Amino acid sequence: MASKKGNRIHVILESTESPHRYHTKRHRLTEKLKIKKYDPVLRKNVEYKEK
């Protein structure tokens, strides 16, 4: 028995100031994510954008 596709998809959030990335999930129908998170490379909060 096959299951239907869910509404959540896997996305990669990429730092705007370093090569660091986060992996997360988001709702399929929303626009691309843009969020401020902690960057361990720079040791400060920076903006991350969906790749």
N, C-alpha and C positions, 0 to 999 in steps of 0.2 A: 504494500500500500504506500503510495507516494504522498508526502506531505506538501502543503502549499508553501510558497516562499514567504518568509517573514517580512515585516516592514522595516527591519533594522539592517543596515549594511556596515561593513568594516571600512574604516577610513584611517588614513595616516595624517597626523598633524605635524607639519614641518615648521621649525623655528625660522623666524625671519632674520635672525642675527647669527645663527650658528648651524652646524650640520645635525643637531639633535632632533629626534623625532619621537612622537608619542603615537601609540596605536589605540584606537577606541572605536565605538560604534555610535551611529546616529540614525535618526528616523529617515527613511528613504525619500520622503516627499519634501523635506525642508531644504533650504538653500545651504550652500557650503558653509562649514564652520569657520569662525574666526574667534579665537579666545585667548586670554592671557593666562599663561601657566608658568611654573618655575622651570628655568633652564639650568640644569646642573653643570653644564660646560661653562657658562658665564656666571653662574651663581647669583642670578637675579630673575625677576619676572619679566618675560618678554611676550610678544604676540606670536601665536601659532596660527597658521592657515592650513586648511585642508589641501592636500596635494592632489 
